[in-house]
């Protein structure tokens, strides 16, 4: 359908600008999702090989090192990438001026913070294996931070393709090198070394792609700007700090209270849960710039765009949540081997959090793109506190299952609170049109997979078909405009049959 096409009788055709905005969002989501699928699949293969080769104790050391360095990196990043994306989406010249200043400030912060982090590990008395793995990961996690700055700069221009390609190459390289090292007989520290090597390769590729597309900004670093830059990004940093605490506190508390084997089991389940964030991150990245420049009276209005971002995430993630809930044990056995069958319980508990995390992430993206980020800090702090308290209560009672239950309960409260805030900012969402299609499809998938419980993979395949049938049937009834929007976009993207 061209822009000039006459809409079908009885249908309200979406405006050409709505179609263009929707097309950009969906294409950027596809780019990011494609890169994330390849990258996270490679990372999962490495994680599986590490689990099979190193066992739960060795895997637990790697999971701890990743969680610990993730917490340290919050104080290196201090919200700079979120601020860069927001500033660059509003005024691209400002984004170009900020790019190398952000990288320079990160490097200036990283050197002393890494030193303090390593000293803390040594003084607390963590094992040599965990400390050495953390050291080996350090160059890689800083390279990942540089890649996040590149990604924010690309996304401020609504260009998701190049950074997605660089990210996929980085993860494939890290996984390939890590698997080769493990099969050659090296231990968990080698996985940290190869991860760092792959991350540095990804940064180089990112700069090459930046030069070939929107151009590398001029290399100007003015340390005099750093104090003001840090001050403006600190609200984002505080929110990120509590977000990382929410995501990693369970692992750190589990490592302190329970056994390293429990950390390995929970890490295996959490890795599968976390892998679904590739879809959420792709959608959030695709819509982030739009959340910044669209308004209530724009074409399309911000409320409609936000509603479609939530709806898209539910449509894509509902079948994953169903699979985790109903087929947790065969999934864990298939991916990690029979030794990780016990990881199915925390995975089953985490299944509903797949959808809740998407709502939280997209609502956060909306509020941080438009509102004063300071108002989000108190909510993030409260949720991190709730998570820590729940972990301290539940982990001594239920070990890794308790950590999963704490995460689920926290995400449920978080989603309810932040969705209320975001709808207050943009207007009430249409609940029926947002959730009906995904809900009907999920119900059909649950019924089919449970009916074929004795043949889990046949049940998964037929359940996926039932999900699509239920989704399409209900969407045609409750949301024909969205069906028309997707149909119009597909027709615009397909090559014309005319000569």
N, C-alpha and C positions, 0 to 999 in steps of 0.2 A: 504494500500500500504506500503510495507516495504521499507527500505532504498535502498535495492538492486533491487527493481522492475524496470522494463523497462518502460520508459514513453510512453504514447500513441503516435502513429505516428502523426506528425504535431504539436506536443505540445513541448514547451520548459519546461522541468521539472525543478522545483525548486531544488536547491542543498539540500543535507541532512542537512547542517548546517542552511540554510535558513528555512527549515521546523522546525528544533529544536528551533531556535530562535522565529519563529512565534508561535510555540506551547507554549513555555514558556510565551510569551507575552499574548496570548489569554487566557491561563489557569489562569494567574495572574489577568488578567482583569475580568474573570468570578468570581474568588474568591473575589476580591475587590467589584465587582458589586453586587454579592450575599449578602455579608455582608452589603454593603451600602443600598441595597434595603430593607433588613429587618430592619436595624437601622433607616433609614430615614422614612420608613413607620411607625415605632413606634413613632418617633419624630413628624411626621405629625398628628398621632392620638392624641398625647398629645396637639399639637397646636390647633387642631380642638376642642377638649374638652375645652381647655382654652378659645377659642373664643366663644363657645356656653355658657360657664358658666360665664365668666367674662365680656363678651361684648367687644366692640371695645376699651373702655377706659382701662380696665384691661389688655387686650392683648397688647395695646399700651405701657403700663408700662413694660411688659415683653420684648417686642421687643426692647425698648430703652435700658434696662439693658443688654441684650445680645450684642447689637451693641456697647455700651460703654465699656464693659469688653473686647470685641474683640479688640478694639483699644488699650486699656491698655496692653493687652497681647502681642502685637507686640513688645513692648519694653522689655518684659520679654523673649520672644523667640529670638529676635535679629538675626533671620536667622540661628540659630544654627542647626536646624534640616535639612535644605537644605544643609548646609556645611557638616554635618555628613553623609548624604546620598552620596554626591559627593565623600568625602574622603574615605568612606567605600567601595564604588563601585570600586574605583581605587586600594585600598590596605586594605583588610579586617582587618589586624592586627591594622592598624591605626584607623579604625572604633571602634574596641573593646577598644582601649586605650582612645578614646574620649567619650565613652558612659556615664560613670558616671561623668566625668568632665562637660559634657553638662548639666546633671541634677543638679549638684551642683551649677553651675553658674546661672542656671535658678532660683533656690531657693533663692540664694543671691540677685538676682535682684527683685524677686517678692515681697518680704516683704516690702521694702521701696516704690516701685512703687504702690502697692495696697494702702498703707497708703496715698500717695499723691493723688491717684485717688479718694478715698473716701472723702478726704478733699476738693477737687475741687467740687465734687457734692454738698457737704454741703454748701460751700461758694457761689456757683452759685445760690443755692436756689431751686434745684429740689425737687419735692414733696416727702413726707415721703415714699409713696408706692414704687416709683422708687428707692429711696436710699436703702430701706430695701431689695428689690429684688436684687439689685446689690450686697449687702453684702452677701446675701444667695447664689448667684451664684459663688462667688469668689473661694471657695475650688474646685468647679467643673471645672471651666475653667483652674485652675492650673493643676488639674488631667488630663484634656484633653491635656494640653501641655506635660505632661509626656508621655501620650499615643502617641502623635505625634513623640516623640523621639524614643519610641519603634518601631513605624511604620517605621521610616526612617532607623533604624538599620536592621529590617527585610527586607525592600526593597533593601538595599544595598547587601543583599544576594539573591535577587530575590525570596523571600518567602513572598507571599501576603496572604496565607491562614490563618495562626495563628492570625495576627493582625486584619484581617477582622472578624474573629470569636469573638475576644475580644471586638471589637467595636460594633458588633451587640448585644452582651449580655449587654454591658453598656447602649446602647440606649433603649433596651427593658426594662431593670430594671428601668431606669430613667422615661420612659413613664408610666410604670405600676404603679410605686409609685406616680407619679404626678397625674395621672388620679384618683387613689384611694383617694388621698388627696382632689382633687377638688370635687369629688362626696360626700366626707364626710363633705363638707361645708367649707373647708379651702380656703384661698385666693391665690393671685398670689405669695406671698412670699413663700408659701409652695411648689410651683412649683420649685422655685430656690433651696430650701433645698433638695427636692427629686432628682433634677438634679445632685446636688453635690454628693449625696449618690451613685447614679448610676455610676457616673464617677469614683469614688474611687474604686468601685467594678470592673470596667473595667480595671483599672491599675493593680490591684492584679491579675486578670486573665491573663493579658498580660505578667506579670513576670513569672507566672506559665508556660505558653506556651513557653516563651523564654527559660526557663530552660529545657523543654522537647524536644526542637527542635535544635536550633543552639547553645544553651548554653548562660547563663547569663555571660557577661564579668566580669572580676575580679574587685572587688570593690576597685578601686584606684582613689582617688581624690587629685589632685595637684593644689591648688589655684594659684600657681606660673605660671601655664599654661593659666590661664583664660584671662589675658590681651591679649596674642597673639591669643588665640582662638576667643575672641571677635573682635579683629581687622580683622581677616580673614573672620569672618561671617558678619561683618558690611555691606558690599555691599548687601548681601542677606537681611539683616535687613531693609536697606533703601528701597529695592524693595518691601519687604513685607509691610512696612509701607504705601507706596503709594497704594499698592494693597488693603489693608484693608480700607484706606481712600476712595478709589474708590468704594468699596463694601458697606461701612457703612455711607459715608457722606450724602447720600440721606436721610437716616432715621434720622440722627442727625439734619440736616437742616430742614427736615419736622417737627420734634418735636419742633424746635425752632420757626418756622414760622406759621405752620398750626395747626389744632386741633389734639388732641390725637386720635380722631376717624379716622382722615385721616391717621395717623400713623398705626392704626390698619388695615385699608383697604389695605394700601400699604404693610404692613407686611404680610398680608394674601396672596396677590399676589406674593410678593417676595419669600415667603416660598415655593410656588409651583415652581417658577422659579429656586430657589436655589436647590431644590430637584433634579433637573436634573444634578447638578454638581457631583452627585454620580458616574455617568457614566464617566464624564470627569476625575474626580479624580482617578477612577479605571484605566483608560487607561494611564494617566500620570504616575501613580505609577508603572504600569506594564512595561512601556518603559523607565523609568528614568535611570535605571542602564545601559541599552543598549545605550542610548544617550551618556553616559559617555565613555564607552569602545570601541564602534564601530567607524570606520573611513571610509574615502571615498573609500579605497581599500579593506575593510574587506568583509567577506562573511556572511551575505548580506551587501551591502554598506549602510552607514548611511542614505543617501538620500532616498533609498527605504523603510527603516524602518520608517523614519519620515513621508513619504507620506502615508504609511499604517496606521500609528497612526491617522493622520488627517482623512483619509478615514473611518476608523472604527468608529470614533466619529460621523462623518456625517451620516453614515448608521444607527447608533443606535439612534441618537437624532433627525433626521429629522421628523419622525412621531410624536414625542412629541411636537416639535415646531408647526407642523400643527394642532395638537389637541388644543394647547393653543390659537392659532390664530382664529380658526374657532368655537371652542366649549367653549370659555372662560366662558360665563355666566352659562351654565348648569354645568360645572365643579365646579365653585365657589359655586353654590347653593347646589350641591350634597355634597361637602366636608364641607363647613362652615355653610350652612343654608341660608335661604332667606335674612337674615339680611346683608349678605356680597355679594349680587348681584352686588353692585357697584364696588367690587374689580375686576370684569371682565374686566373693561377698562384698568387698569394698567397691568393686566396679558396679554391681547391681544397685548399691546404695547411691552411688554417684550419678546414676543414669538420669534422673529427673533434673539434676543440676546442669546438665548439658543445655537445656532450654533456658533455665534461669540465668545462667551465665551469659547467654546471648542477650537477654533483656537488659541485664546490668551493664554489659559492655556498650551496647548501642545507646542506652539512656545516658551513660556517662559521657560518651562521645558527643551527644547532642548538647548536654549541659555545659561541658567544658569548651565547646566550640562557640557558645553564644553568651553564657552567663558569666558572672564573676566566679572564677574557680574556687575562691575562698569558701563559698557556701557549700561546696561539695566535700571540703576537707573534714568537717565535723561528722558528716554521715559516714565517710570512709573510715574515720577513726573509730566511730561507734561500732561499725561492722567488724573491724579488725579486733576490737576488744571483745566483742561477742564471740568471735571465732576462737580467740585464745582461751577464754574462759571455758567454752564448750570442749575444746581439746583437752584442757587440764582436767576436766571432769570425766570425759568419756574415754580417753585413751587408757587410763589406768584400769578401767572396767572392761573395755572391749578391744583394746589394742588397735590394729589397723582399721577394723570396722568402726571403731569409735571415731577415728580421725575422719573417715568418710562421712559418718553421720553428722559430725560437727560442720563439715563443709556444706552439706546439703541444707542443714537448718539455717546456717548463716546466709547462704545464697537465696533462700526462700524469703527471709526477712528483708534482705538487701533489695531484691527485685521488687517487692511490694512497695518499699519506701521510695526508691528512685523512680519507679514508673509513675507514682503519684506526683512527684516533683516535676518530671518531664512533661506529663500531660497538663499540669498546671501552667507550664511555660508555653506550650504550643497549642493546647486545646485537647479536648477529649477525643480519644481514638474510637473508631468503630470496632467494638469487640467482636461482633459476629463476623464481619468481613475479614477481620485479622486472623482469627483462630479457627473458624469453622472448617475450612478446607483441610488444614493440617490435622485438626482433631479427628475429623471423620476418617481420613486416611490412616491415622495412627490406630484408631479403634479397629479398623479392618485388618491391619497388619498384626495387631496383638492376637486377634481371634484366629487368624490363619497359623501363626507361628506356634501358638499353644496347641492348636488342633494337631499339628504335625510335630509335636515335641520329640517324638522318637526319631525323627529325621531332621535334625536342626538346620542343615544347610538347604535341604529342599524347602523347609518351612520358611527360611529366610528369603529364598528366591521368590516363592509364591507370595509371601507376605509383602515383599517389595512391590509386586504387581498389584496386590490388593490396595496398597497405599496409594499408588498412582491413580487407580480407578476411582477410589473414594475421593481423593483430592480433586480430580478433574470434574467429577460429577457435581460435587458441592460448590466448587468455585463457579461453575457455569450458572448456578442458581443464585448464589448470594453476592457474587462480585463479578458481573459480566464486564464491567469497565476494566478491571485488572486483566481479565482474559483478553480483552481487545487490545490493551496496551502491549502485552507480551506478543500476541499474534502480529500486531503491526510492526513491532521491532524485528521479529524474525523475518517477516517479509522484506523489510528494508535491508536487512543484512544479507539475505540470500541473493546470489547473483541473478540478474534478470534473465528470463528465458528468451526475451526478444533479441534479435540480432543486433 
